[in-house]
Amino acid sequence: MPDTVIPLFSDTETRPTPGMRAAIAAAEVGDEQKGEDPTVIRLQERVAELLGKDAALWLPTGTMCNLVAVKTHTRPGDALVADWMAHVIRAESGGAALASGVIVEPVRTERGIFTAAELEAAMARVVAVPEPYGQPVGLVCVEQTHNFGGGAVWPLEALDAVAACARARSVPLHMDGARLLNACTALGVSAATVAARVDSVWVDFTKGLGAPIGAVLAGTVEFIARARRYKQLFGGAMRQAGVAAAGCLYALDHHVDRLAEDHENASRLARGLAEVDGIEVRTAAPDTNMVFFDASGLGLSNREFLDRLAAAGVRMSGAGGAIRAVTHLDVSRADIDRALTAVRRISAGGA
Ligand SMILES: *Cc1c(COP(=O)(O)O)cnc(C)c1O
C-alpha cells in the first residue's frame, strides 16, 4: 500500500482542520436540550439567516433532519413523493416508513431532477383512487444536489415549476439540502434564493463543509417548534453540543467559498477520465463535486477496479452500478492528477 491515500470515496471523509479543532476547543457550551447552548443558538440563527427562513433547528445528522422533517410535515398513511433514487427513500434504513408511516410514490428520473409534469403525474397516481381508498399526498421532497444523480443541481426554474405544482395542491415541499451550498456555488446564487422556493430545507455540515458532526433544518417558526418535539422524541436533543456546532460555524466562515475548488477538481477528474480507454464518464461536465463513471470497458468488475485503485492509494466507491468519485477539502488538484495516473495505469494493464 502507498503511504498516502487519496480519499475520493466521499466528501464525508474530511477531517477537521487545525483551525476548526481550535474553534471546537474554544467553544462556549451549555445544555442544548434545554435550549441553553450559546454556540448552538448562534449556529441556528446563522443558518436561519443564511437560508432566509424564520427558524432553524440543530440536529446531529442529515438523516435525522429528513426523519424529523417528514414526521413534522406528514400524517401516517400519507404519500411522500420523491425521486426514485432520493436519499430519503433509498439510504435512510426505511426511516420515513418506520417513523412517519408514509407510503412512497417515486418519480423515475435520470439524474434526480423532475419536471412539474412528472410531479403532476406522480400525484395523480397517488389519488387515482379517491379517498378513503386512496390517500392524500403529504409531502414532496427534492434533493439539492442530487447525490445518486451525480451531484446534479436543480436549476431555479425547475424548482419554481415543482414548487408551483405542489403549492397548487397545498402540499408542502421539503428540500434535502445536504449539499445545498455546492448547488449554490454552481448556480452562483445565494442559499436563501434557493431555499425561498421550499417550505423546509436543511444543510449538512459533514459533507463538503468539512465539520465532524451536525446538520441544521430550517423553516417557519411553527414548523420548527413542532420539529423540536420530534428531535427530542428521536433522541436528537443533546447536551453540550456547542463543541460540535463550533465546527459548523467555523465551516461557514472558512469552507464555503472554497467549494468552487472542489467543483474545478471534479471537472478536471472528469475530463481526464474521459480520455482513458475503457472508461465512460456519465457526466462529462459534472455539476458539482461528484464524478460518476463506468469502468466496465476495462474488462474488470467494479470491485476489481476499486481494489486495484485502492492498491494504488486511491479510494473511490461503487454507487448505482457505477464508480463514484467525490472531491472535497482533503483532495488537492495534485491528488486528482495522481488519481488519474493510477486509473491510466490500470487501463494500460498495469497494477
Ligand atoms: C449524506 C446525505 C444525507 C444524510 O446525511 P448524514 O449527515 O450522513 O446523516 C441525506 N441526504 C443526502 C442527499 C446525503 O448526501
The ligand as an SDF file (V2000), in Angstrom:
LIG
                    3D

 15 15  0  0  0  0  0  0  0  0999 V2000
  -25.3500   12.3230    3.3280 C   0  0  0  0  0  0  0  0  0  0  0  0
  -26.7230   12.5980    2.8950 C   0  0  0  0  0  0  0  0  0  0  0  0
  -27.7880   12.5090    3.7840 C   0  0  0  0  0  0  0  0  0  0  0  0
  -27.6180   12.0330    5.2040 C   0  0  0  0  0  0  0  0  0  0  0  0
  -26.7950   12.8630    5.9320 O   0  0  0  0  0  0  0  0  0  0  0  0
  -25.9840   12.2910    7.2050 P   0  0  0  0  0  0  0  0  0  0  0  0
  -25.4790   13.5420    7.8330 O   0  0  0  0  0  0  0  0  0  0  0  0
  -24.9230   11.3980    6.6680 O   0  0  0  0  0  0  0  0  0  0  0  0
  -26.9560   11.5630    8.0580 O   0  0  0  0  0  0  0  0  0  0  0  0
  -29.0440   12.8020    3.3250 C   0  0  0  0  0  0  0  0  0  0  0  0
  -29.2440   13.1950    2.0550 N   0  0  0  0  0  0  0  0  0  0  0  0
  -28.2490   13.3120    1.1720 C   0  0  0  0  0  0  0  0  0  0  0  0
  -28.5360   13.7650   -0.2130 C   0  0  0  0  0  0  0  0  0  0  0  0
  -26.9560   12.9970    1.5530 C   0  0  0  0  0  0  0  0  0  0  0  0
  -25.9650   13.0620    0.6660 O   0  0  0  0  0  0  0  0  0  0  0  0
  1  2  1  0
  2  3  1  0
  2 14  2  0
  3  4  1  0
  3 10  2  0
  4  5  1  0
  5  6  1  0
  6  7  2  0
  6  8  1  0
  6  9  1  0
 10 11  1  0
 11 12  2  0
 12 13  1  0
 12 14  1  0
 14 15  1  0
M  END
$$$$
